[in-house]
Amino acid sequence: MKIHNSLRLKLATLCSLLLLLLAFTPKADDPIDKLVTSLQQYFYNHPQEKVYLHTDKPYYLVGDTVWFKAYVTIGYKHQLSALSGALYVDLLSEGDSVAKELKLPVTSGMAVGSFVLDNEVMREGNYRIRAYTQWMRNAGPEYFYDRTFTIGNSIINNVFSKIDYIYTKNGSQTKVKAVLRYTDEKGIAYAGKNVSYQLKDGYKIITASGAKTNAQGEITINLPNSKPGELSGSYILTKLSVNASETVAKTFPIKTASLQTDVQFFPEGGNLVNGVKSKVAFKATGTNGLGVAVSGTVIDNQNKEIAQLGLKHLGMGYFYFTPEAGQTYSAKVTYPDGSINTIKLPDAVNEGYTLSVYATPKNDSVLVRINAAPGSLKQGGMLSLIGQSGGKVYFSANVPVSKGMTAIYLPVDEVPSGILQFTLFTSNGDPLNERIVFIQNKDNINLKINSPKQVYNRREKVDLGIDAKDGAGRPVGGNFSVSVVSETAVPSDEASENTIFSQLLLSSDIKGYIEKPNYYFYNPNAETRANLDILMLTQGYRRFAWKNILTGNVAAPVYKAEKLVNAVTGRVTTMNHKPVPGAKVILINNKLRFVQDTVTDNDGRFSFSNLLITNGIDFTIQGTTPKGGKRVITEVDRVTKTPLTPNNNLGDVNADIPTLIKTSVENNIKQDQELAKYGFETRAHQLREVQIRAARAKYGAGNINESQADEVFRPDSRMPCTTLMECLNEMYKSRIRFDQVNSDDCGPLWVPFFNRTPYVVMIDRMLIQPCEYQSLLLGSPLDIDKVYTSHESPAISAKLLGGLNFQRSGGGSQNVAPAVIAIFTKSGYFRKTSDPSIVYYAPKGYDYTREFYSPKYDWETGSKVADLRSTIYWNPRVLTGPTGQIKVSYFNSDQTGTYRVTIEGINADGALARQVYRYKVE
């Protein structure tokens, strides 16, 4: 008997509504109540914060400034968070070490900051911006904002480089060679040059050697045999000797996630069931972390073709087939090079269910289908279905399964845009199947950007009108950030960008790397929605596991939400570590010189609250007994450092930086030529002046950048060492040897030696004697920012020492340059007191926010020097009021071509906004 489609829809909808009504009728023994209650309790105790950073540009050059605005949201509506008052933003280098770090105040769920990519610290490479709150650490680093981007060569550096890979077969093994190429800005090879290199994984040196470039400016390095993905995240650090006086360091990422294309298969809902037609998605990922266009067929164990792999998008696709009992299935996959590999598909089960979800033509509802194996139907019973998004349950129903297929139409027009998770449970509440879908509703803010004209002159004033409305056309008040860049100077692929939509609605909730995340949002249509659904099939939901929630196997939060104003807390104990109630505690602000006091409670704990701590502020804290006795131990509560994690965004790592930044570098060269033409300091000259000014410092030390040092060490929380001396021993076993010597002034001392000569030790630009640096050597390496060493180059040692004179053991004062260890601490060097009642405390304080400078060309006597800035305008504080409208004004630079305006933002209800607008400058 046939049923008309419209009647089928009406009947199914009526049944769905009836099921939903029954589901929301309380029953004492209803298992679905427990499921919903457990989920609500979990999200009540573990509210989910997310972070997105809107940056002014997609990539940068050394010497640029990264301008950004942070949006911190919470809950299923993505409303601006009032939970956390502090945001941590780290700039991580290619070796996954912290190059710079900021702590920013969060007000009304937003923060503003910037990183200066100064030449002294930064060098060309692939970097990451990682942002998180202390509360987000409870969920783990995989939930942080983590974006990989490129920092290109400074114009002061005339060496350009790229890396390629050669794969060869040796029997069953695949051999990988890395080919490194060096050229100048004109593409002329650096031939016959000496190159030293280290293959490193974080702080570990896997191998080290040297080579001479061939006529093409290339060297070849054999990468060690490893398991698939084992070298992912490692890098090659090289030093090219350009001439007798110049050595240039370059870093190359290892982009080999696996030694061959990885193909995985994902049955919809999680299971293949014999006798039930199923949709199976697949994903093919290449050695560089990106999707691969594969083809192939599905065969059974008699080599009979069952289905063809239907490739759709970025290495992803799907096929349908019905597995049969007694059969096994494999996929014969053909790779782009013509090679073929056979991969076994997941085994099918004889009893069980499949869960399928389909979008309807109007996208206002979804069709959920539960298919049952004949054996499961014989058992009968009731299943439970829950649909949730961000912890809010939108659908919950008990579903009687009495036939092979049960269909339910569910409206989704009231579900906020984002990931909707459907889970099917047994009558006992055990999860059976899971399917996630992406809902794209018209609940975002519609932005319109308009200007009086589409073509402007150079340096002409631009008035941009911004109009914000909701889906019903009503004005919206919101908070936005505006970036204007020259696309001529900074061309980019909009589909590859990370945006406020792709981050908060997609990347933050599903597993794994997402290639071209903005493809699914910047021009949504039927094709992008279909491809987004394939992505849902191949990358699972990661926010929680139902089994853990139902069993109560959920860890309690370890990290408290940090408020805008801070507290310094700790305890006072006896020498036997027993609490001292009523102990007197004094807090001294060493910078501002103000003093506070308090007394401890019955557990010996103290607290100084309502402290707004900015960067550079440190404290001295002393505890005494109630009668003033000093035989106590004062301890301060310290937040542990956030561990460093490998880069999971391998697909965004750029192995050919010169090609990406070619236009930007040419633009900077033009700007330098203009500055020189009118007698102004060029950018290259300004960067060199940084080094010259450092050389004039009283104590020297630090007037080189890390690419010039013989060795650079940045402490890593993953290292097994517990003291700085242990770390230096681990890193430089063949170059630094610590011997214990006796001193008449301070007894036994640890002194570093190079061969038979002791190193000169400098701490924060000061010469330090062995008696004074013992506490630092035996202290935590996490107090150290970086360590420069020089033991091979007298010229580098001389730069570190700043021209200071030293006397050799044979007598006589000479201007010599011994081996040097230059240590730079995070909070400034201090001598640790031996009095346990006194503790020095230097917490990470809030960093100051810089303002973007936008020149005004209102007057006729403006500068004649060409203004070739690539970021024309940046404003992170644009507010639309009740009318939903505002105007921003700025002046164009002398760049001609296309200018791109990007506006992103949010309102109080959590509605998101992004709009891109372009105009011409002639």
Salt bridges, closest charged atoms under 4 A:
ASP64 OD2 - LYS57 NZ 3.23
ASP64 OD1 - ARG683 NH2 3.32
ASP90 OD2 - ARG130 NH2 2.83
ASP96 OD1 - ARG128 NH1 2.82
GLU101 OE1 - LYS641 NZ 3.46
ASP118 OD1 - LYS100 NZ 2.76
GLU124 OE2 - LYS250 NZ 3.22
ASP146 OD2 - ARG128 NH2 2.66
ASP164 OD2 - LYS162 NZ 3.74
GLU268 OE2 - ARG435 NE 2.66
ASP347 OD1 - LYS344 NZ 2.41
GLU460 OE2 - LYS453 NZ 2.61
ASP467 OD2 - LYS469 NZ 2.74
ASP470 OD2 - ARG474 NE 2.91
GLU487 OE1 - ARG918 NE 2.98
ASP493 OD2 - LYS516 NZ 2.76
GLU494 OE1 - ARG918 NH2 3.29
GLU497 OE2 - ARG900 NH2 2.93
GLU497 OE1 - ARG914 NH2 3.04
ASP509 OD2 - LYS50 NZ 2.80
ASP509 OD1 - ARG543 NE 2.88
ASP533 OD2 - ARG435 NH2 2.96
GLU562 OE2 - LYS103 NZ 2.66
GLU635 OE1 - ARG571 NE 2.91
ASP637 OD2 - ARG605 NH2 2.28
ASP656 OD2 - LYS162 NZ 3.73
GLU666 OE2 - LYS662 NZ 2.64
GLU681 OE2 - HIS685 NE2 3.58
GLU689 OE2 - HIS685 NE2 3.87
GLU689 OE1 - ARG693 NH1 3.95
GLU706 OE2 - ARG123 NH1 3.54
GLU706 OE1 - ARG714 NH2 2.74
GLU711 OE2 - ARG735 NE 3.19
ASP716 OD2 - ARG718 NH2 2.65
ASP739 OD2 - ARG737 NH2 2.85
GLU772 OE2 - ARG831 NH2 2.16
ASP785 OD1 - ARG714 NH1 3.63
ASP847 OD2 - LYS844 NZ 3.07
GLU851 OE2 - ARG877 NH1 3.53
ASP867 OD1 - ARG869 NE 2.84
ASP894 OD2 - ARG459 NH2 2.88
GLU904 OE1 - HIS54 ND1 3.76
GLU904 OE2 - ARG914 NH1 2.76
